[in-house]
Amino acid sequence: MLKWNANNIIDATGGRGEGVCNSVYSSNISTDTRSIKKGDLFIALKGKKFDGHDFLHEAFLKGAVAAVVSEDKYRNFPLIIVQDTLKALHNMASYYIRNILVNAKVITITGSVGKTTTKDMLNTVLLHYGVSHVNEGNLNNNIGLPFTILKAPEDCQYLILEIGMSRAGEIKELSKISNPDIAVITNIEPAHVENFSSLLDIAQAKLEILHGMKNNGTLVLNKDNEHYDYLLSNANRNVVSFGKNESATVCLLELIRDDNGLNLKIKLNSGQIMNCNLPVKGEHFAYSALVVTAVLQSLELDLSKLPLALENFTVTEGRGNVHQAKYNGKLVHLINDSYNANPTSMKAAIRTLGTYSNLRKVALLGDMLGLGNESIVFHTELLDSIVEQNVNKVHTVGKFMLELNKLLPENIKGMHFDDSNQLKSNLANIVQGNDVILVKGSHGMRMDLIVQEFTIEY
């Protein structure tokens, strides 16, 4: 990684030095004095509840060699003074991409559902082709994404950046920083709709990913999504499509489930047919495999490595992992999809639960948050999926899931709880040996606390 010094920080940010010399500072940048290390460069970010400038003394006591600040009253320290420290972080990330990572192909991924899984699957595959770097965890916002860029090795060949969004305008800024060669929009679905008036508004916001894209870049779109035509008509870029639609550039011809996961037959627009195996249960993972195939094709990489690479994919914990687990000595099948939820991902998880046809299927469902005025509707609409998939028992958590609980047939209706801690206290009355148990809800519902009560066998 680049060794930052006064000259290149000033070049990147347009700031001015105060008490600094051009000795090598550090390749490591920190914004948190709790984790800062000797030799780090400290950036004093300002937030709604904190101001990094209040911790400058602590940062230098712990060994910071210099700090990027927006206030020049701290004359006793080596400083780079800028107008806005968050903008400076963004400018440094942009500088790093355009001046250091010049040989890296940048792939940005956004969408309502499936961003993280697609990002992780793509990284798993691209590691078979070269040096790949990707967001850690869910670092996909206006702080996490630039940090991901700044941590990329200088010999990086593939930089994969997940871009999240809760409001219009956010993706535009992150795209301008990233300068992508390839951008992916996985789909347009109800998520964060409380901040948008319609799904079309969400689609418009997702198209902001084009703002920083190279002029010869490629946009990868889901042809099965109802907003495909709108996205295509506004793309003004080379477009590669994926989906079950037979005219898609990368088409899923066939999907067969067995005990080892999913068997996919994928057809390319060249007529080539590929057979791939995914070691996962949920059919929705097939779409991530289609995106990966489309990206590899756009990068003009040898697709013969793809089947073996996909077999090495493992699901990020909390995103639909299936485990053999124990609770109070009872062996169960645990589907851990506790990280987050929206209507589309919730229905997909219920379909995965439904594949266990010979076992008792139990769903522990927490509220889906961020759905605005339609929250109750989105929750009660889950009833059809639950009945269709022959779920045996549904226990619910939260005020919106209460509305679903009221509609459940008596033979399916389980207990309702105000929060996950209440459910956790009642697990002994819920779990039976050899159950298949789905745990899912929005991040704020802390359904991960339920998962922690189980002992994972493998």
BELRAGI-V997952 format. One record per residue. N is the residue number from 1. RES is the residue in one small letter. SS is DSSP state (@ for helix, = for strand, . for the rest). PSI is psi as a letter, one per 20 degrees, with the letter a starting at -180 (NA if undefined). NEAR is the number of other ideal C-beta (glycine too) atoms within 12 Angstrom. Layout:
n res ss psi near
N RES SS PSI NEAR
N RES SS PSI NEAR
This chain:
n res ss psi near
1 m . q 23
2 l . p 32
3 k . o 23
4 w = p 40
5 n . a 24
6 a @ g 30
7 n @ g 22
8 n @ h 26
9 i @ g 42
10 i @ g 26
11 d @ g 24
12 a @ h 36
13 t @ i 35
14 g . j 21
15 g . a 32
16 r = q 22
17 g = q 29
18 e = o 24
19 g . k 20
20 v . q 29
21 c . r 14
22 n . k 18
23 s . q 16
24 v . p 20
25 y . e 34
26 s = q 27
27 s . i 25
28 n . p 27
29 i = p 43
30 s = q 38
31 t . j 36
32 d . o 24
33 t . i 28
34 r . h 14
35 s . j 16
36 i . q 29
37 k . r 20
38 k . p 17
39 g . i 23
40 d . q 27
41 l = p 44
42 f = p 46
43 i = p 48
44 a . n 43
45 l . q 35
46 k = p 26
47 g . a 17
48 k . h 6
49 k . j 8
50 f . r 15
51 d = o 19
52 g @ h 34
53 h @ h 29
54 d @ i 18
55 f @ j 29
56 l @ g 32
57 h @ g 18
58 e @ g 22
59 a @ g 38
60 f @ h 28
61 l @ h 14
62 k . i 22
63 g . j 21
64 a . p 37
65 v . h 35
66 a = r 39
67 a = q 49
68 v = p 52
69 v = r 43
70 s . j 29
71 e . p 23
72 d . k 23
73 k . i 14
74 y . m 28
75 r . i 14
76 n . i 13
77 f . q 30
78 p . o 29
79 l = q 39
80 i = o 43
81 i = p 32
82 v . r 32
83 q . h 19
84 d . o 22
85 t @ h 36
86 l @ g 30
87 k @ h 27
88 a @ g 40
89 l @ g 44
90 h @ g 37
91 n @ h 34
92 m @ h 40
93 a @ g 42
94 s @ g 31
95 y @ g 29
96 y @ g 41
97 i @ g 40
98 r @ h 24
99 n @ h 20
100 i . g 27
101 l . l 34
102 v . h 18
103 n . j 20
104 a . p 34
105 k = p 37
106 v = p 45
107 i = o 48
108 t = q 53
109 i = p 49
110 t = a 51
111 g . r 45
112 s . h 35
113 v . q 41
114 g . j 43
115 k @ g 43
116 t @ g 39
117 t @ g 42
118 t @ g 46
119 k @ g 44
120 d @ h 38
121 m @ g 47
122 l @ g 48
123 n @ g 38
124 t @ g 33
125 v @ g 40
126 l @ h 35
127 l . i 23
128 h . i 27
129 y . i 26
130 g . a 23
131 v . o 22
132 s = q 34
133 h = q 34
134 v = q 40
135 n . p 37
136 e . p 21
137 g . c 21
138 n . k 26
139 l . m 25
140 n . j 33
141 n . a 29
142 n . i 33
143 i . g 33
144 g @ g 28
145 l @ g 45
146 p @ h 39
147 f @ h 33
148 t @ g 40
149 i @ g 47
150 l @ i 43
151 k . i 28
152 a . p 35
153 p . q 23
154 e . h 23
155 d . j 17
156 c . p 33
157 q . h 27
158 y = o 38
159 l = o 44
160 i = p 47
161 l = o 53
162 e = p 41
163 i . o 49
164 g . r 35
165 m . p 40
166 s . i 23
167 r . q 21
168 a . q 22
169 g . h 19
170 e @ g 29
171 i @ h 42
172 k @ g 27
173 e @ g 30
174 l @ h 44
175 s @ h 39
176 k @ h 30
177 i @ g 42
178 s @ h 47
179 n . l 35
180 p . q 45
181 d . h 36
182 i = p 44
183 a = p 46
184 v = p 49
185 i = o 53
186 t . g 46
187 n . r 40
188 i . o 37
189 e . r 36
190 p . o 36
191 a . p 38
192 h . k 33
193 v @ i 33
194 e @ h 21
195 n @ j 21
196 f . q 30
197 s . i 15
198 s . r 19
199 l @ h 26
200 l @ h 20
201 d @ h 25
202 i @ g 39
203 a @ g 37
204 q @ g 26
205 a @ h 40
206 k @ h 48
207 l @ i 34
208 e @ i 32
209 i @ i 47
210 l @ i 37
211 h . h 28
212 g . j 30
213 m . q 37
214 k . q 25
215 n . h 13
216 n . j 13
217 g . r 31
218 t = p 34
219 l = p 41
220 v = p 51
221 l = q 47
222 n = o 46
223 k . i 32
224 d . i 27
225 n . q 33
226 e . i 21
227 h . j 31
228 y @ g 30
229 d @ h 20
230 y @ g 22
231 l @ g 38
232 l @ g 26
233 s @ i 16
234 n . j 23
235 a . g 27
236 n . k 15
237 r . r 28
238 n = p 24
239 v = p 33
240 v = p 35
241 s = q 38
242 f = q 45
243 g = a 32
244 k . i 25
245 n . p 23
246 e . i 16
247 s . j 16
248 a . q 32
249 t . g 36
250 v = o 46
251 c = p 33
252 l = o 40
253 l = h 25
254 e = q 20
255 l = p 27
256 i = p 19
257 r = p 25
258 d = a 15
259 d . h 13
260 n . i 14
261 g = c 29
262 l = p 34
263 n = p 27
264 l = p 38
265 k = o 25
266 i = p 41
267 k = p 28
268 l = r 26
269 n . i 23
270 s . i 14
271 g . i 11
272 q . p 19
273 i = p 20
274 m = q 32
275 n = p 26
276 c = q 41
277 n = p 29
278 l = p 42
279 p . l 26
280 v . r 40
281 k . g 34
282 g . p 40
283 e . h 30
284 h . h 39
285 f @ h 45
286 a @ h 43
287 y @ h 47
288 s @ h 48
289 a @ h 45
290 l @ g 50
291 v @ g 50
292 v @ g 51
293 t @ g 48
294 a @ g 45
295 v @ g 44
296 l @ g 41
297 q @ g 31
298 s @ h 36
299 l . i 31
300 e . l 14
301 l . r 27
302 d . o 16
303 l @ i 30
304 s @ h 15
305 k @ i 23
306 l @ g 38
307 p @ g 27
308 l @ g 20
309 a @ g 30
310 l @ h 38
311 e @ i 25
312 n . i 21
313 f . p 37
314 t . q 23
315 v . p 31
316 t . p 32
317 e . p 24
318 g . j 34
319 r . k 41
320 g . j 43
321 n = q 36
322 v = p 35
323 h = q 30
324 q = p 22
325 a = r 32
326 k = q 22
327 y = p 33
328 n . l 18
329 g . i 14
330 k = p 25
331 l = p 24
332 v = r 37
333 h = o 36
334 l = p 41
335 i = o 44
336 n = n 37
337 d = l 49
338 s . i 41
339 y . g 32
340 n . r 37
341 a . q 47
342 n . r 40
343 p @ h 37
344 t @ g 34
345 s @ h 44
346 m @ g 49
347 k @ h 36
348 a @ g 37
349 a @ h 49
350 i @ h 42
351 r @ h 33
352 t @ g 39
353 l @ h 42
354 g @ i 29
355 t . i 30
356 y . m 31
357 s . h 14
358 n . j 12
359 l . r 24
360 r . p 26
361 k = p 34
362 v = p 40
363 a = p 50
364 l = o 51
365 l = p 52
366 g = r 48
367 d . q 39
368 m . o 47
369 l . r 32
370 g . j 30
371 l . j 31
372 g @ b 23
373 n @ i 16
374 e @ j 24
375 s @ g 28
376 i @ g 22
377 v @ g 20
378 f @ h 34
379 h @ g 39
380 t @ h 25
381 e . i 25
382 l @ i 44
383 l @ g 30
384 d @ g 17
385 s @ g 31
386 i @ g 39
387 v @ g 23
388 e @ h 15
389 q . j 28
390 n . l 25
391 v . p 42
392 n . h 30
393 k = p 32
394 v = p 43
395 h = p 41
396 t = q 44
397 v = p 44
398 g . r 35
399 k @ h 22
400 f @ h 37
401 m @ h 45
402 l @ h 27
403 e @ h 25
404 l @ g 42
405 n @ h 33
406 k @ h 19
407 l @ i 24
408 l . p 30
409 p . q 18
410 e . h 11
411 n . i 13
412 i . h 29
413 k = p 24
414 g = b 33
415 m = q 24
416 h = q 28
417 f = q 33
418 d . h 21
419 d . r 25
420 s @ h 35
421 n @ h 20
422 q @ g 24
423 l @ g 39
424 k @ h 28
425 s @ i 18
426 n . j 22
427 l @ h 33
428 a @ h 14
429 n @ i 18
430 i . g 33
431 v . p 33
432 q . q 23
433 g . p 18
434 n . j 21
435 d . q 34
436 v = p 38
437 i = o 49
438 l = p 52
439 v = o 50
440 k = q 50
441 g . r 44
442 s . q 35
443 h @ h 28
444 g @ i 21
445 m @ i 36
446 r . l 28
447 m . i 44
448 d @ h 30
449 l @ h 27
450 i @ g 41
451 v @ h 35
452 q . i 22
453 e . i 31
454 f . q 33
455 t = o 18
456 i = p 20
457 e . g 16
458 y . NA 13
